[in-house]
Amino acid sequence: MISVLAWLVLGLPLLGCVILSLWPGEPDRRITRVIGVGFPAAAFVLTAIIFVTLLGRDAEDRLEIATLWNWVQSDGLSIDLALQIDPLSVLMMLVVTGVGSLIVLYSTEYMEHDRDYRRFFAEMGFFLFAMLLLVEAANFFFLIVGWGLVGLASYLLIGYYYDRPSAVAAAKKAFVVNVIGDIGMVIAAFILVRELGTLDYGEVFATAPEGLGAETGVATAVALLLFVGAAAKSAQIPLHTWLPDAMEGPTPVSALIHAATMVTAGVYMIVRCNVLYELAPYAGDLVAIVGAATLLMAATIALVQVDIKRVLAWSTVSQIGYMIMGAGLGAYDSSMFHFLTHAFFKALLFLAVGIAIHALAGEQSLDRMGGLRRHLRLTHAAVLVGCLSIAGIPPFSGFFSKDEILATALDAGTLGTVLAIVGLVGAGLTAFYMFRLFFRAFWGPEPEGGYAHAPHNPGMAMSAPVAVLAVLAAVGGLLQIPGVWHPLKDWLEPTLLADPGLEATTGGELIVSIVSVALAIVAIGLAYWIFVADPERRLRLAGAATGTRALLTDQYRFDEVYEEALIQPGRDLGDTLTNGVERYGVQGTMEGVVRGVIDTGRGLRVVQSGLVRGYVFAMVAGVVAVGVIFSLVMR
């Protein structure tokens, strides 16, 4: 039964996309809403049935491979169109379909006045299908197929407002950066085929210890190439620059793709390939270092952002850095725990902030917000829950998951201790920039002259998903309490085939909890002191450290460096090839041949007089000339 349900879960969002795409004319919006929301919701119900079914089995029996047919059979390589249903894939499926359904429901009201209503829900359905294929795939081949389709869906949704040049540019940027990651994964797949002769998860993970070897160059190369894909999809240094620009898409797109699902695909892939990363400890260390560097970099950039969605975007980059750091150190279950709580509180923050943006007719600048708690009381409460959770204040969910990663890192040797300290600094910065957002938007003074139209509360289609996510963000951390109970870890254990022997000690957990909460409280107090106690203080402090502030505003100038080092040389090369090689080489050669033929024809045209006597004379002269030449040759 599980095999059938797995295919239905995968197919339902695609079916909804196809129906909406092929519907003759523009369907009634009620039909669009039923199809757009109903199919993902049905997929969630079926996923919940799969979860309950697996939960009733023994841990060693929680794996099913649903094979539809053999896709490729060539020279010993066999690739099946197959799905793998196990605890890890089911966890991802629950988030994709569950949080996805809430976001799609929210979209029915948020996008109500958009002219391309049907196209939006068709593209959302396509994205859900692609993401489900990625997490349900039973081999690296269809993982890469899903990976690429997710990139395509992201391109479509980021560039949804195709009449905006900035949205089109952001979509192209996201697509190109993700293709770079795709190339890394494809090369890794070729190496696996060469060394192991298979791309099937089960066979790769069973034969890799002997076929690749531990701490070998091949094992390290495979792990690093896979991480190139993870870094691109999950927006880690140096392939992170696309994610903030992706905020050009509608807010529900940001909530679904760039907070809860797509950008965490890299974390899922590393955890899925835990055996390969245990064989390449140096690659794992590099992964952890990149994650820590990214979380700190993104947190500092978020300090100065004025666009409220960009604050959340850089926050996403930073929080995924925690997950990547934990996965690199071998704390796979802790990374997935933070993935789960992040899906709750970050989707909550995007949707709640979306209510404020919607109420202000699309306004996203913190400079033109303030005092919204008097107008949007429920939204104010929802954003507060999200901020407390991401700041790691107990008993909200982010406290449990983030601290578990840091506590595990603290007990992972010298490198882990250093990364734990970086993570603690990032936690303090996170609390500050999130409450900077909260206080400026909801507590600060209203814009000069007030609002032209009083911000209005949303309807139930937008309010209900926010309420559900607020509850999950508040209590979701109870799914795993270190030293007390850990059902999530027990659930994931069958899929963590490698045993890194890494687990946080009680002392480490206590130290991290005390320090992180203390830093968060100090940071929140500082944010209150700057943005609420004396709102003018913010303007006075803005003149300090202008150079550093400019560097952070320019996002460490990554885009400028890429522009000068890669993009502009590429443009120059293209111009040279177009204006030089193509125009004077390829095109010039072809035009020269054409001109030669034309000139030859014009030259021969003068002998075409139309007079019979002329033609007879030419023929006789020709015969005489041939006769003379022949006689000379024969002598």
N, C-alpha and C positions, 0 to 999 in steps of 0.2 A: 504493500500500500504506500509506503514511504516513497518508493521510486516514482509512482504515478503522481503523488502529491508534489514531489520536487519539480517534475516537468511542468505541472500546472502553475506552480508558483513562478517559475521562469517565464512561462508563456502568457500569463494573464496581462501583465503590463504591456507586452508587445502587442497582444490582441487589441487592447484598448487603443494603442497608438495607431495600428493599422485601420481600425474602424473609423477613428476620427480623421485620419489622413485621407481616406477614400470616400468619406461621406459626401454625397453629391450636394454641392452648394454649402452654405453656412448653416449648420444645425441649430436648432433652438438651444439657447444656453443652458436650459435645464437638462437637456439630453447630454450636452458636453460635460456638465457637472456630474451627472450620474455615471457616465463612462469614465471620466477622468479620475474620480474618487473611488468609484465602486470596484474597479478592477484591482488597483493596489490594495484596497481594504480587504478584498476577497483573498488576495495573495497573503496578506498578513494572517488572516484566519487560518488558512491552510498551513502556514509556517508554524503557527501556534500549535496546531494539531501534531505536526511533525515533532516539535519540541516536547510535547507531553508524551508522545509515543516513545521517543528516545529516553526520556527521563525515567520511564518505567522499566527500562532494560538495565542489565548490568553494564558497567563501564566499558568492558572489553567488547560488548556487542553493539556499541553505538556508532557503527560505521556501515553505510550502504553505498554501493556504486550502482547508479542507474544508467545503464548503457543503452543507447538508442540504436546505433549501428557503428560499424567500423568505418572510420572516415578515410584513413590512409593505411595502405599495406604495401610497403616497398622495401625490398632488400633488408628484411629483418626488423624494420621500424614499423610499429603498429600504433596508430593514434585513433582512439575511439571518441566518438561524440558521446561523452559520458559526464554525469554529474556525481560529485562526491558529497554525501550528506553525513556530516559528523558534527561533534559539538562546536568546533570553531566555525564552520560554514553556517550552522544554524544560528549561532549568536549574531553573525553578520547579517543573515537573512532577516532576523527579527528586527534589527535596527533599520535596515534598508526599507523593509515593507512597513514597519510600525511607525517610525518617525517620518518616513516618506509619506505615508497616508495622512498623517496629521498636517504635514506641510502642504500637501496637495489640497486638503480640505480648506486650509487657511487661504490658499491661492484663489479659491472660487470667489471670495469676496475681494481680496486684495487686487486681483486683476479684472474686476468686474467691468471697469470702464475702458479696458484695452480693446483695440479693434481686432487684434489677432488672437482672440480668446481660444479658439479651437487649436490653433497652432501651438500655443503655449502648453496645453495639456497633452497634445500628441508628443511634443518633445520631452515633456516630463516623463511620460510613459516609456518612451524610448530609453531615456537615461536609466530608469529603474530596471528595465530589462537588461541593459548593458552591465549595470552594477551587479545584478543577480547572477549573470553569466560569469562575471569575474570571480565571485565568491563561491559559486557552486561548481565551477570547473574541476574536473578530476585529473587534469594534466596541464602541463605548462603551455601546450599549444592553445587550448581554449582559454587559459588564463590570459595569454597575450592577446587573443582575439577580443575578449571582454575588455581588456586594458585599453586597446585601441578604440573600441566602440564607445567606451566611457569618455575618452578624449574627444571623439567626434560629437557626442551628446553635449559635452561641456562647451565645445566651440559653438554649437547651435544656440545654447541657452545664454552664454555670456554675450553673444552677439545678437540676442533676441531683438533689441532695438536697433535694427540694421540701418536705420536712417541717421544714427549718431556715429560720426567718424570715430569717436573715442571708444565706443562699444565694439565696433568692427576691429579696431586696432588691438583692443584687449583680447578679443576672441582669437585673432590670428596669433598673438603672442602666446596665449595659453596653449594653442594647438602645436606651435613650433617647439616650445619648451618640452611639452609632453612627448612629442615625437623623438626628441633626443633621448628621453628615458626609454622609449620603446625600442630604440636601436640597441641600447645596452642589454635589455632583456632578450632580444632576439639573438644576439651574439652569445649570451649565456646559454640559451636553449641549444644552439648549434654545438657548443662545447659539451653539453650534457649528452647530446646524441652521439657525438664522436667518442666520448669516454665511456658512457654507460649504455648506449644503444636504445634509449627509451626516454620519453617525456612524461610517462605516467607517474603521478605522485608516489604511489605505493612502491613501485619498482625503483624509482630514483632514490627515495629515502632509505630503502632496504639495502641497495647496492652501493650507495655513495661512500660509506666508510671504507670499503675495500677498493672500490673503483676509482675514487678520487684521492683517497688517503687523507690523513689528518695533517694539518699545517703544511700542506703542499702548495706549490704555486698554482696548480690547476684549481684546487678547492678555493683558494683565496681569490683567484680571478673570477670564478663563477659567483662567489658571494658579493664581490664588489660590483660586478656588472649588473647583477640583480638590484643592488642598492642604487645604481644609477637610475633605474626605473622607479624605485621607491622615492628617491630624492626629488625627481621631477613631479611625480603624482602627488606627493605629500609636501611639496614646497619647502624643501630643505636646501641649505646653502650647497652649491651656488645656483641651484635651479629654482629659487624661491620667488623670483621677481614677478611671475605671472599672477600670483594669487591676489595681491592687493588690487591690481588692475581689473581683476575679474569681478569686482564689486559693481562694474558697469551693468551687469545683468540685474533683473528684478530681484527684490529682497528675498522672496521665497526660493529663488535659485541659489542665492548665497547661503541660505539656511540649509538647503538639502545637499548641494554639491560641495560647497566650500566650507562646511562646518561638520556635518554629521556623517557623510558617506565617502564621497570620492577622494578627498584629501587624506583619508585614513586608510586608503587601499594599500599604501606603501607599508604601513604598520602591519596590516593583515598579511601581506606577502612575506615579510620578514619572519613573522610568527609561524606562518605556514611552512616556511623553509628552515625551521629552527635546527634541523639536523645539519644542513649545509653550513649554517653559521657557527655551529659548535665545532665543525671540522676546520674552520678558518677563524681562530680567535683574534688574529690581528685585524682581519676585516671587521669583526664584531666591535673591537675597540675603536676602529675608525668610525664606524656607524654611530657609536655612542658619543664620540667627540663631536661629530658633525651635529648630532641632535642637541647636545648641550650648547654648542656655539650658536646654533640657530635659535634656540629658545631665549638666549640672552640677547642676541642681536635684535630679534623681533620685539622683545619686551621694551628695549630702549627706544626703538622707532615708534612704538605705540604711544610713548609718553607725549609726543608733540603733534600727533595727528589731529586735524580739525574735522575732517569728514567722519561722521559717527560710524559709518560702515567700514571705513578703513581701520579705525581703531579695532573693531571686531575682527577684521581680516588679519591684521598683524598679531592679534591675540590668538587666532587659530594657528598661525605659523608657529608661534611660541609654544602653544599647548601640544601640538604634534611633535615638537622638539622633545618634550618630556617623554612621549611615547616611544620615539625613535631611540632616545638615550636608554630607556629601560630595556627595549628589545635588543639593542646592541650589547648591553651588559648581560643579557640572558634572563632578565626578569620578564619573561613572555606573558605570564598571566597578569602581572601588574600592569603591563602596557595595555593589554586588552581591557582590563578593568577601567583604566583611565579613558580608553577609547569609548567605553560604554557611557561613563558619566559625562564625558565631554559631549557626546551626541545629545544628551539631555540638556545640559546647561547652555551649550553654545547654540543649539537650535532655538532654545527658549529666548536667549538674548537677541538673536537675529529677528525672530518673529515679533518679540515685544518692541524692539527698536523699530521694526517695520510698522507697527501700529502708530508710533510717534511720527514717522516719516509720512505715512498715509494721512494722518490727521493734519499735518502741516503742508499738504499738497505737494509732497515730494522733496521737501527741504531736508538736507542731510548735514548741514554745517552746524557744529556746536556753537559757533559764534552767533547764530541766529536762533538759538534755543535757550530755554530757561523757564523755570517755574512751572514745568509741565505736570508736577505732582498735583497741582490744584485743578487741572483739567482732566488728567488721565490717571485716576487714582489706582485702578486695577493694574494698569500698565506699569505704573510706578512700583507697585508691589512686586510684579513679576520680574522687572529688571533688577530690583533689589535682591530677590532670591537668586537670580543668575549671577549677580556680582559677588554675593556672599559665597556661592558655590565655587566659582572660579578662583576667588581669593583664598580658598582653603580654610574658611571659618567653620568649625564644627557646629552642628552635626550635618552640615550640607555636604553633598556628594563629593565635590572636588577635594575636600579635606582628606577623605579616606584614600582616594585613588592616587592623588599626586604624592601624598606623603608616603604611600607604600613604595612608589618608585624611588623616591629619595632615600628612604630607609634601606632599601635593598642596595642602592648604589653605595651608601655609606659603609656597608660591610663587604664591598667588592674590591678590596685592596686599595693601593695608593691612587690609581686612576679613578676608581669609583668614588673615593673620598673627595677628590678634587671636583669631579662632576657633580657630586651631591652639593657641594658648596656653591657651585655655579647655579644649580637648580634652586637653592634657597634664596640666592640673590634675585633670581628671576621671579620667584614667588612673591618677594616683597615688591618688586617693580609691577608685577601683575595686579596686586591689590591696589597699588597707587593709581595706575592708569585706568583701571576699570572704575574705580570710585571717582576719578577725575571725570570720566564720561557720565557717571550717574549724577554727581553733584552739579555739573555744568548744565546738563539737560533738564533735570527735574527739580533742583534746589536753587540754582543760581537765579539772578534777576531775569525777568522777561526781557526780550529784545527792546531796544529803545522804541517807544511808540506802541509797544504791545503787538499782539497778533491781529492781522487784518480780519481774520475770522477765528472765532474761538475753536480750539482743537476739539474734535468730537470723538466720542468713544465708538469702537467698532461694533459690528453685529456678532452674532453667535458663531458664525463660521470662522471668524478670526479669533474670537475670545476663547472658545472652547479648546482648541489645540494649545494655546498659550497656558491655559489653566492646567491641562494635563501635563505638559512639559514642566511647569513650575513644581507640581507635586513630585514628578520623577527626579527633578534636579535637587529637590529638598531631601528626599528619602532614598534616592538611588544608591548612595554610598553604603547603605546597610546590607547590600548584597555581599559585601566582603569586609569583615572587621578583623584586622590583624590580631592574632593571638586569641580570638574569640570564636569566630567561625568563618569559613571560606568556601561557600558553595560554588562560587564562580570558578575558583581554582580547581576544585574537585571536578567540576563539569568539563573544564578544558583539558584536564590531565591526560586523557587518552590521545589527544592530538599533539601533545608536546612530547614527541618521540625521543628527543634528546634530554638528558637530565644534566643541566648545568651545575647542579649542586649549589645554587645560589638562592639564599633565603635570608630575609631580614631578621635580625635579632631583636629581642624585646627592648634592649637598651638602645639600639639604633632607632627603633620606631619612636621611643619616648623622646630622645634628643631631637629628632627631626620634627616631631609634632610640636614640641615646646617652642623651638626656634622659629618654625614657619608661622605658627599662629601669632607669636610675638611680633615678628616682622610685618605680618599682615595688619595687625591692629595698629602698629605705629604708622604704617603707610596709609591706612584709612584715616587716622587722625590727622596726618599731615595733609592729605587731600581735603579734609574738612576745613582745616586751618587756612588753606590757600584759597579754596573756591567757595566756601560758604561763610566762614567767620568774617572775612573781609574780602568781598569779591574784587575790590580794586587791587588787592595784593597780587593777584595774578598778573595784572598789567604791569605792576612795578617790577615783578620778578622776570617778566618776559625779556627785559633788556639785559639780563645777566647771561653770561656765557653764550653770546650770540653765535660764535663760531661753531660750538658744539651743537647748538640748536639748529643751525643751518645744515650741519652734517646729518643730523637725525631727520630733519625735514626732507632732505634729499635722499634719505634711505641709504646712507653710506655710499651713495653715488654708484651703486652697482649698475644701474641702467646706463649711466654716462660712460662707465668703463666698457661695458658691453658694446655700446654704440661706437666708441672710438676704436676698440680692439677687434670687433667682429662684424658689426652691422655695416658701418661705413666702408671698411675695406671690401665687404661683399658687394655693396652698392657700386663702389668704384670699379671693381672687377667686372660687374655686370655691365656698367657703362662702357668699359673698354672693349668687352666682347661684342657689345651691341653696335657701338659706333665705329670700332676699328675692325675687328676680325670679321664680324658678320657683314657690316656695310661694305667694306673694301675687300674682304676676303671671299666669303661665301657668296653674298649677294653680288659683289663686284665681279666675281668670276662668271656667274650666271648671266649678269647683264652684259659682260664683254662678249660671251658666246652669242647672245641674242643680237647684239649690235653687229658682230662679224657677219652673221647670216644675213641680216638686213642690208648691210653695206655691199655684200657680195651680190645679193639680188638686185640692188640698185645698179651695180656695175654691169651686170649681165643684161640689164633691161635695155641698154642702148643698142644691143645687137638685134633686138626684137622689133624690126622695122615694119613688118607686115607685108613686105614686097616679096613676091615669089622669085623674081630674078635674083634678089639678094640671097635668098635661101639656097637657090640652085648654085650660085657662085660659091657660096661657103661650102656646100657639099663637094663640088668638083675640086676646090682648093684643098679640102681635107683629104680627099682620095689621093690627089697628086702628092701631098705631103707624106701620107702614110706609105705610098709607093716608093718615094725617094728614100725614106728612112729604112724601109724593108730592104731595098737594093743595097744600101750602104752596109747594113748589118750582115747580109749574106756574102759579101765579098771576102 
